Structure formats: structure tokens, C-alpha cells
Amino acid sequence: MIDLLATYVHDFDPVIFSISEKIKLRWYGLSYVMGFAAAYLILLRLSRKKLWPIAELKVGDVVTYTAIFGVFLGGRIGYVLFYMLPSPGGLERILEDPITIIAVWEGGMASHGGILGIMLFTLFYAWKKQRTLWPAVGDGFAIVAPLGIFFGRMANFINGELYGTVTDEKNWWAVKFPKSLYESGYSDQLQKGLQQAAVNNDAAGEFLKDRIRLVGDYDGYDLSQQAFEQEFLPIARENPDVMQALADHAPARHPSQLYEGILEGLLVFLILYVIRLKFPKLRHGILTGIFFVAYALFRILVENVREPDAEMVGEMTKGQFLSIFMVAIGVSFIASAFILIPRRFWTGIGGVVLGAVTFSFGGTSTLEFTGGFLALAGGLLTFSGFMLGQPYWRFLPGSLVSNYSQEPGKSRKAFDIYRQISDKKAQ
């Protein structure tokens, strides 16, 4: 048996149970359900305490719409833009099979995309309903979003994916992930682990006997990563000696999924929830700003011990790079709750976000990058001009309402009155 006092070897099965070969209940899917359920219960509680402007009977509908159009749609689009397209052969893969864009069953959701998706959907909802301020709705989702992040990271850990960088086996928190043997530079360790497993266990030997090939000067095994995860790891989970063979050659790593779940998830949720309860009259937008800044800073911190899952942006991981823009967005939300900010500033913030997307496409030349950025910025300016031509004071962040009044001395008072009226109408 595996020594329980040694470094923990990851052996969780991502499938809870199977109904058929194609229909299976997975921990990853359950994590979304638990996240949405927790969000509904907490937002319902906040609504009953008059700490969220959405009426109690409408909470379920708003959470459902946000889950579909914000989390799922935003998360998938974010993954396609930030990770799939910039990857080698990513564009060709999409052109050959456009269904890949919506193939969420194959994995691929970006937390940055999901967060921005929630942000944009709450903007649309507040504008469409014309009953409540955008940040007032967003503050509620800012409180519960970390819970979704927490459950998602726990599912990442169970799946044995998005693990951390190599660390000393003596660290009690270190974990060995068998899947990490497919990381670049570990092909020899993988072959040695498979050979040891084949010698020590009949089931592993039977599975591998038809996959022998010449590797350098010795016989090895031709086993794809997909076959390893879907066919060989189930054998290892049922046979401790096979799992031990893989563990003997797998490096110990940081369980970065747990770090992120605790810091970006539980801790950020507790901070925001306590602030909401302790300061019920807090200006709209501050909680949203705190969420963006706190999430981004913790993400930047943990990325230092997380194995990069995409190409680097200079000396930064893709997650760190995107988080910098989230800090800028968060600071702007907090600032807008206290000071007057011209409408052009928010157009600039939109430009910053689009700039992040442009960088993510990986343009190498100055001309390529500048052309792409100007094209995106031009589209943003056109859209902003249209949107700001509407009664923007109904859906833009709090202090922007002050622009609706031409007398600076009356701006904040006018906004406070409007906020009280809008909150009452939403009940």
C-alpha cells in the first residue's frame, strides 16, 4: 500500500458515477450546480434583508439568466479568446471544426471570462429593466462569485488539472499528480513509471503489452495522454501498486487549485459578505471593485506556484497578465463611488479590456498589434457612443449619475435620492 505518511498521490476519480458509457455525473459539473445553489441562497437572504435591490421573487430568475449568459457564455468565450485562439494551431482547429467553440464537454472555461461575462450581463440587465443601478446588481454577484470560484477550484483539484509547480517532497502539503508526467521534460519518467507498473501488476502489463515501441535505445510504450487519463488511470486507482509505480517517478507539486480555492474563493467571499452586513449603506460599486482587486491580487500571487497552462506573456503567465486589467477595473469601480468620473474614462476602461484581448491573440509585430488594437478600439467607440446616447445614468456606476446634473453641488445629492427611489422600485 501507498505510505500515508509520504507525499499524497492524487488518485481522485473525476466521475462520481456513470449511468451509461456517455452519461456520467462528474465532480466538475456538480461544482457548477453547488456554486449556483449557494449563490441563490445567499442572494435570497440579502434580498430579504434589503441589502440587494432585486425583489425576492425575482432572485431565482436573475441567478439563472446570469448563470447561462454570464458564467457559461462568458467563461467559454473567454477560454476561446484568451487560451484557445492564441495556442499553436488554435485558429486552424476552430476553422476546421467550428463546433469546438461550444464543446464545453471537452473542458475549457476561463474564470476571467466568466467574471467579465457576469459584469456585462448585469450591465445589460440593469439597463434593460431600467429599475436599478448596474453596480447595485453587480455588488450582489460580486459577493457570491467567489463561492463559484471555490467550488470550481475544488473540482479542478479532484480532476487533477491546473496543478502547481514542482516543490520539495518534504513539504507536507505537496501532492503528486500522475497526469503531470505528460508535462514537457518528463517523458523518461513517464516511461519508467509505465515499465514499473507493467512489471508489478498483471492488469497494467496486459493493458500495456500491445503498446510497446522503441524509445531511444530501449523499449517503451506508445500511450497518448487521453488514453492514459481515460483508460490507464482507472487501472491505477484500483491497484495501489500501479499508482505507486507512477508516484515513484512523478514530481511533487504545489496543490495550487486548493490555494486558489481558499484565497480567491472562500477568503474573498468572507471579506465581501462581512462588509455587506457591517456596512449596509455602502455606496454601490465598492463591493464590485473590492472583488475585482482582491481576486486579481490573489490570482497574481498564486500564479507564481501554478504550472502555466498557456503561453507566457513576457515574464508573466496569462492569468497574471489578465489580472492586471482586473485591478484597473476594480479601482475604477471604487473610485467612481466617491468621485466624479467623465464618461470618456469608462470608454478608456473598455479600451483597456479590449487591449488585453488583443495582447492575448499574440501579435508579434508592432504593426500587427497596432492594427488589431485600433480595429477593436474603433468598434468599442462606436458601441459606447450608441450606449451613452441612451439614459446612461440608469445603468452606469453610481457617481456617473452626477453627470446628469449640470450643477456639481447637487450631483451627489441627486444621485443619493435616485438610488433610494430605484431601490424601492425594485422591491
QUIBEL-V780075 format. One record per pair of residues at least 24 apart in sequence whose C-alpha atoms are under 10 Angstrom apart, sorted by the first residue. I is the first residue (numbers start at 1). J is the second residue. D is the distance in whole Angstrom. If there is no record, write none. Layout:
i:j:d
I:J:D
I:J:D
//
This chain:
i:j:d
1:239:9
1:240:6
1:241:7
1:243:10
1:244:8
2:240:7
2:241:8
2:243:8
2:244:6
2:245:10
2:247:9
3:244:9
5:172:9
6:169:8
6:170:8
6:171:10
6:172:8
6:174:10
6:175:10
7:168:10
7:169:6
7:170:8
7:171:8
7:172:7
7:173:8
7:174:6
7:175:6
7:176:7
7:247:9
7:251:10
7:252:7
7:253:10
8:169:9
8:172:8
8:173:8
8:174:7
8:175:5
8:176:6
8:177:9
8:247:9
8:252:9
9:174:9
9:175:6
9:176:5
9:177:6
9:178:8
9:243:8
9:244:8
9:246:9
9:247:6
9:248:10
9:250:9
9:252:9
10:157:9
10:158:8
10:159:9
10:160:7
10:175:7
10:176:6
10:177:5
10:178:7
10:179:9
10:237:9
10:243:9
10:247:9
11:158:8
11:159:9
11:160:8
11:176:9
11:177:8
11:178:8
11:233:8
11:234:9
11:236:8
11:237:6
11:238:10
11:240:10
11:243:8
12:157:9
12:158:6
12:159:7
12:160:8
12:233:10
12:234:10
12:237:8
13:158:7
13:159:7
13:160:9
13:233:9
13:234:8
13:237:8
14:155:8
14:156:9
14:157:9
14:158:6
14:159:5
14:160:8
15:158:9
15:159:9
26:155:9
26:158:10
26:159:9
27:151:10
27:152:9
27:154:9
27:155:6
27:156:9
27:158:7
27:159:8
28:107:10
28:151:9
28:152:7
28:153:9
28:154:8
28:155:5
28:156:7
28:157:10
28:158:8
28:159:8
29:105:10
29:152:9
29:155:8
30:151:9
30:152:9
30:155:8
31:147:10
31:148:8
31:149:9
31:150:9
31:151:5
31:152:6
31:153:9
31:154:8
31:155:6
31:156:10
32:67:9
32:71:10
32:72:10
32:147:10
32:148:7
32:149:9
32:151:7
32:152:7
32:155:9
33:67:10
33:148:9
33:151:9
34:147:9
34:148:8
34:151:7
34:152:9
35:67:10
35:144:8
35:145:8
35:146:9
35:147:6
35:148:4
35:149:8
35:150:8
35:151:6
35:152:8
36:60:10
36:63:7
36:64:8
36:66:10
36:67:7
36:71:10
36:144:9
36:145:9
36:147:9
36:148:7
36:151:10
37:63:9
37:147:10
37:148:9
38:144:8
38:145:10
38:147:7
38:148:8
39:63:8
39:140:9
39:141:8
39:143:9
39:144:5
39:145:7
39:146:9
39:147:7
39:148:8
40:64:9
40:141:10
40:144:9
41:144:10
42:140:9
42:141:10
42:143:9
42:144:7
42:273:9
43:140:7
43:141:8
43:143:9
43:144:8
46:140:8
46:273:10
46:276:9
46:277:9
47:140:9
47:427:9
48:427:10
49:277:9
49:280:9
50:280:9
50:423:9
50:424:9
50:427:8
51:136:9
51:139:10
51:140:8
51:276:8
51:277:8
51:279:10
51:280:6
51:281:8
51:282:10
51:423:10
52:136:7
52:137:7
52:138:9
52:139:8
52:140:6
52:141:10
52:276:10
52:280:10
52:423:8
52:426:9
52:427:9
53:131:9
53:132:7
53:133:9
53:136:7
53:137:7
53:139:10
53:140:9
53:419:10
53:422:8
53:423:5
53:424:8
53:425:9
53:426:6
53:427:7
54:131:9
54:132:8
54:136:9
54:137:7
54:140:9
54:423:8
54:424:10
54:425:9
54:426:6
54:427:6
55:423:9
55:424:10
55:425:9
55:426:6
55:427:5
56:426:10
56:427:8
57:427:9
58:426:10
58:427:9
62:122:9
62:125:9
62:137:10
63:141:9
65:118:10
65:121:9
65:122:10
65:125:9
66:114:10
66:117:8
66:118:6
66:119:9
66:120:10
66:121:7
66:122:8
66:125:9
66:141:9
67:114:9
67:117:9
67:118:8
67:121:10
68:117:10
68:118:10
68:121:10
69:114:9
69:117:7
69:118:8
69:120:9
69:121:7
69:122:10
70:113:9
70:114:6
70:115:8
70:116:8
70:117:4
70:118:4
70:119:8
70:120:7
70:121:6
70:122:8
71:109:9
71:110:9
71:111:9
71:112:10
71:113:8
71:114:4
71:115:7
71:116:9
71:117:6
71:118:6
71:119:10
71:121:9
71:145:10
71:148:10
72:104:9
72:109:8
72:110:9
72:113:9
72:114:7
72:117:8
72:118:9
73:102:9
73:109:9
73:113:8
73:114:7
73:117:7
73:118:9
74:109:9
74:110:8
74:111:9
74:112:8
74:113:5
74:114:5
74:115:7
74:116:7
74:117:4
74:118:7
74:119:9
74:120:9
74:121:9
75:104:10
75:108:8
75:109:5
75:110:5
75:111:6
75:112:7
75:113:4
75:114:4
75:115:8
75:116:8
75:117:7
75:118:9
76:101:8
76:102:7
76:103:9
76:104:7
76:107:9
76:108:7
76:109:5
76:110:6
76:111:9
76:113:7
76:114:8
76:117:10
77:101:8
77:102:9
77:108:10
77:109:8
77:110:8
77:113:7
77:114:8
77:117:9
78:108:9
78:109:7
78:110:5
78:111:8
78:112:7
78:113:4
78:114:7
78:115:9
78:116:8
78:117:8
78:357:9
79:107:10
79:108:6
79:109:5
79:110:5
79:111:8
79:112:9
79:113:7
79:114:9
80:108:8
80:109:8
80:110:8
80:113:9
81:110:9
81:113:9
81:357:7
81:358:9
81:360:7
81:361:7
82:110:8
82:112:9
82:113:8
82:310:9
82:318:8
82:319:9
82:322:9
82:356:9
82:357:7
82:358:9
82:359:9
82:360:5
82:361:7
82:362:10
83:108:9
83:109:9
83:110:8
83:309:9
83:310:6
83:311:8
83:318:8
83:360:8
83:361:9
84:108:9
84:310:9
84:360:10
84:361:9
85:360:8
85:361:7
85:362:9
86:310:9
86:311:8
86:359:9
86:360:6
86:361:5
86:362:6
86:363:9
87:310:7
87:311:7
87:360:10
87:361:9
87:362:9
88:311:9
110:319:10
111:148:10
111:149:8
111:152:9
111:319:9
112:295:10
112:296:9
112:319:8
112:322:7
112:323:8
112:326:9
113:322:10
114:145:9
114:149:10
115:141:10
115:142:9
115:145:8
115:146:10
115:149:10
115:292:9
115:326:10
116:292:10
116:326:9
116:353:10
118:142:9
118:145:9
119:288:9
122:395:9
123:395:7
123:396:8
123:397:10
124:395:8
125:395:9
126:394:8
126:395:6
126:396:9
127:387:10
127:390:9
127:391:9
127:392:8
127:393:9
127:394:7
127:395:5
127:396:8
128:394:10
128:395:9
129:394:9
129:395:9
129:426:10
130:391:9
130:392:10
130:393:10
130:394:6
130:395:7
130:422:9
130:426:10
131:394:8
131:395:9
131:419:10
131:421:9
131:422:6
131:423:8
131:424:9
131:425:7
131:426:6
131:427:10
132:394:7
132:395:7
132:418:9
132:419:8
132:420:10
132:421:9
132:422:5
132:423:6
132:424:9
132:425:8
132:426:7
133:284:8
133:285:9
133:392:10
133:393:8
133:394:6
133:395:5
133:396:7
133:397:7
133:398:7
133:401:10
133:418:9
133:419:7
133:422:7
133:423:9
134:284:9
134:285:8
134:393:10
134:394:8
134:395:5
134:396:6
134:397:6
134:398:8
135:283:9
135:284:5
135:285:5
135:286:8
135:287:9
135:288:7
135:289:9
135:333:8
135:337:9
135:395:8
135:396:7
135:397:6
135:398:7
136:283:9
136:284:5
136:285:7
136:286:10
136:287:9
136:288:9
136:395:9
136:397:9
136:398:9
136:419:9
136:422:10
136:423:9
137:284:9
137:285:9
137:288:10
137:395:10
138:284:9
138:285:7
138:286:10
138:287:8
138:288:6
138:289:10
138:397:10
139:272:9
139:276:9
139:283:10
139:284:7
139:285:6
139:286:8
139:287:5
139:288:5
139:289:9
139:290:10
139:291:9
140:272:10
140:273:9
140:276:9
140:284:10
140:285:10
140:287:8
140:288:8
141:287:10
141:288:8
141:291:10
142:268:9
142:269:8
142:272:8
142:273:10
142:285:10
142:286:10
142:287:7
142:288:5
142:289:9
142:290:9
142:291:6
142:292:8
143:268:8
143:269:6
143:270:8
143:271:9
143:272:6
143:273:6
143:274:10
143:275:10
143:276:8
143:287:7
143:288:8
143:290:10
143:291:8
144:265:9
144:266:10
144:268:9
144:269:7
144:270:10
144:272:9
144:273:8
145:264:10
145:265:8
145:268:9
145:269:8
145:291:9
146:261:8
146:262:10
146:263:9
146:264:6
146:265:4
146:266:7
146:267:8
146:268:6
146:269:5
146:270:9
146:272:9
146:291:8
146:295:8
147:261:9
147:262:10
147:264:9
147:265:5
147:266:6
147:267:10
147:268:9
147:269:7
147:270:10
148:261:9
148:265:7
148:266:10
148:269:10
149:260:8
149:261:6
149:262:9
149:263:10
149:264:7
149:265:5
149:266:9
149:269:10
149:295:10
150:257:9
150:258:9
150:259:10
150:260:8
150:261:4
150:262:7
150:263:9
150:264:7
150:265:4
150:266:6
150:267:9
150:268:10
150:269:9
151:261:7
151:262:10
151:265:8
151:266:9
152:257:9
152:260:10
152:261:8
152:265:9
153:256:9
153:257:5
153:258:7
153:259:9
153:260:7
153:261:5
153:262:9
153:264:9
153:265:8
154:257:7
154:258:7
154:259:10
154:260:9
154:261:7
154:262:9
155:257:9
155:258:10
155:261:10
156:256:10
156:257:6
156:258:9
156:261:10
157:255:7
157:256:8
157:257:6
157:258:7
157:261:9
158:257:9
160:255:9
160:257:9
161:255:10
161:256:10
161:257:8
161:307:10
161:309:10
162:255:9
162:256:7
162:257:7
162:306:7
162:307:7
162:308:8
162:309:7
163:253:7
163:254:7
163:255:6
163:256:6
163:257:6
163:258:9
163:305:9
163:306:6
163:307:6
163:308:9
163:309:9
164:252:9
164:253:5
164:254:4
164:255:6
164:256:5
164:257:8
164:258:10
164:259:10
164:302:9
164:303:8
164:304:9
164:305:5
164:306:4
164:307:5
164:308:8
165:251:9
165:252:8
165:253:5
165:254:6
165:255:9
165:256:8
165:303:9
165:304:8
165:305:5
165:306:5
165:307:5
165:308:8
166:250:10
166:251:6
166:252:6
166:253:4
166:254:6
166:255:10
166:305:8
166:306:9
166:307:8
167:251:8
167:252:6
167:253:5
167:254:6
167:255:10
167:305:9
168:251:9
168:252:6
168:253:8
168:254:9
169:251:8
169:252:5
169:253:8
169:254:10
170:252:9
171:252:9
171:253:9
171:254:9
173:252:9
173:253:9
173:254:7
173:255:7
174:251:9
174:252:6
174:253:5
174:254:5
174:255:7
174:256:10
175:247:10
175:250:10
175:251:8
175:252:5
175:253:5
175:254:6
175:255:6
175:256:10
176:246:9
176:247:7
176:248:9
176:249:9
176:250:6
176:251:6
176:252:5
176:253:6
176:254:9
176:255:9
177:246:9
177:247:8
177:250:7
177:251:8
177:252:8
177:253:7
177:254:10
177:255:9
178:228:10
178:229:9
178:233:8
178:236:10
178:243:8
178:244:10
178:245:10
178:246:6
178:247:7
178:248:10
178:249:9
178:250:6
178:251:9
178:252:10
179:225:8
179:228:8
179:229:7
179:233:9
179:246:9
179:250:9
180:250:7
180:251:8
180:252:10
180:253:9
180:307:10
181:225:9
181:246:8
181:247:10
181:249:8
181:250:6
181:251:8
182:224:9
182:225:7
182:228:9
182:250:10
183:307:10
186:249:9
186:250:8
186:251:9
187:215:10
188:215:9
188:220:9
188:249:9
189:246:9
189:248:9
189:249:5
189:250:7
189:251:9
190:220:10
190:221:9
190:223:10
190:245:10
190:246:8
190:249:7
190:250:8
191:215:9
191:219:9
191:220:6
191:221:7
191:222:9
191:223:10
191:246:10
191:249:9
192:220:8
192:221:10
192:245:8
192:246:8
192:248:9
192:249:7
193:242:9
193:243:9
193:244:9
193:245:5
193:246:5
193:247:8
193:248:7
193:249:6
193:250:8
194:220:8
194:221:8
194:223:10
194:232:10
194:242:8
194:243:10
194:245:7
194:246:7
194:249:10
195:219:9
195:220:7
195:221:8
195:245:8
195:246:9
196:241:9
196:242:8
196:244:9
196:245:6
196:246:8
196:248:9
196:249:10
197:236:9
197:239:10
197:240:10
197:241:7
197:242:5
197:243:8
197:244:8
197:245:5
197:246:7
198:242:8
198:245:9
199:242:9
199:245:10
200:241:7
200:242:7
200:244:10
200:245:8
201:235:10
201:236:10
201:239:8
201:240:9
201:241:7
201:242:6
201:245:10
202:242:10
203:232:10
203:235:7
203:236:9
203:238:10
203:239:9
203:242:9
204:232:8
204:233:10
204:235:7
204:236:8
204:239:9
204:241:10
204:242:7
205:242:10
207:231:9
207:232:8
207:235:9
208:232:9
253:305:9
253:306:9
253:307:9
254:302:10
254:305:7
254:306:7
254:307:9
255:305:9
255:306:8
256:302:7
256:303:8
256:304:9
256:305:7
256:306:6
256:307:9
257:302:9
257:306:8
259:298:9
259:299:10
259:301:10
259:302:7
259:303:10
259:305:10
259:306:10
260:295:9
260:298:7
260:299:7
260:301:9
260:302:7
260:303:9
260:306:10
262:298:10
263:294:9
263:295:8
263:297:10
263:298:6
263:299:8
263:301:10
263:302:9
264:291:9
264:294:7
264:295:5
264:296:8
264:297:9
264:298:6
264:299:7
264:302:9
265:295:8
265:298:10
267:294:9
267:295:10
267:298:10
268:292:10
268:294:7
268:295:7
268:298:9
269:295:10
282:337:9
283:334:9
283:336:10
283:337:6
283:338:8
283:398:8
283:399:9
283:416:9
283:419:10
284:333:9
284:334:9
284:336:9
284:337:7
284:338:10
284:397:8
284:398:6
284:399:9
284:419:9
285:330:9
285:332:9
285:333:5
285:334:6
285:335:9
285:336:8
285:337:6
285:338:10
285:396:10
285:397:7
285:398:7
285:399:10
286:330:8
286:331:9
286:332:10
286:333:6
286:334:5
286:335:8
286:336:9
286:337:7
286:338:9
286:397:10
286:398:10
287:330:9
287:333:9
287:334:8
288:329:9
288:330:7
288:331:10
288:333:7
288:334:8
289:326:9
289:327:8
289:328:9
289:329:7
289:330:4
289:331:6
289:332:7
289:333:5
289:334:5
289:335:9
289:336:10
289:337:10
290:327:9
290:330:6
290:331:8
290:333:8
290:334:7
291:326:9
291:327:9
291:330:7
292:323:9
292:324:10
292:325:9
292:326:6
292:327:6
292:328:9
292:329:7
292:330:5
292:331:8
292:333:9
292:334:10
293:323:9
293:324:9
293:325:10
293:326:7
293:327:5
293:328:8
293:329:8
293:330:5
293:331:7
293:333:10
293:334:10
294:326:9
294:327:8
294:330:9
295:323:8
295:326:8
295:327:9
295:330:10
296:320:8
296:321:10
296:322:8
296:323:5
296:324:7
296:325:9
296:326:6
296:327:6
296:328:10
296:330:9
297:323:7
297:324:8
297:326:9
297:327:8
298:323:9
299:323:7
299:324:10
300:324:8
311:360:9
311:362:9
312:360:10
312:362:10
313:359:8
313:360:8
313:362:8
318:359:10
318:360:8
321:356:8
321:359:9
321:360:9
322:353:9
322:356:7
322:357:9
322:359:10
322:360:9
323:356:10
324:356:9
325:349:9
325:352:7
325:353:7
325:354:10
325:355:9
325:356:7
326:352:10
326:353:8
328:352:9
328:353:9
329:353:9
332:397:10
333:397:7
333:398:9
333:399:10
334:397:10
334:398:10
335:397:10
335:399:9
336:396:10
336:397:7
336:398:7
336:399:5
336:400:7
337:397:7
337:398:6
337:399:5
337:400:9
338:398:9
338:399:7
338:412:9
339:398:10
339:399:6
339:400:9
339:402:9
339:412:9
340:398:9
340:399:6
340:400:6
340:401:9
340:402:7
340:403:8
340:408:9
340:411:9
340:412:9
341:397:10
341:398:10
341:399:7
341:400:6
341:401:10
341:402:9
341:403:9
342:399:10
342:400:7
342:402:10
342:403:8
343:384:10
343:388:8
343:392:9
343:396:9
343:400:7
343:403:8
344:381:10
344:384:9
344:385:10
344:388:10
346:384:9
346:396:9
346:397:10
346:400:10
347:377:9
347:380:8
347:381:7
347:383:10
347:384:7
347:385:9
347:388:10
348:377:9
348:380:10
348:381:9
350:377:8
350:380:7
350:381:9
350:384:9
351:376:8
351:377:6
351:378:9
351:379:10
351:380:7
351:381:9
352:377:9
353:377:10
354:380:8
393:418:10
394:418:9
394:419:10
394:422:9
//
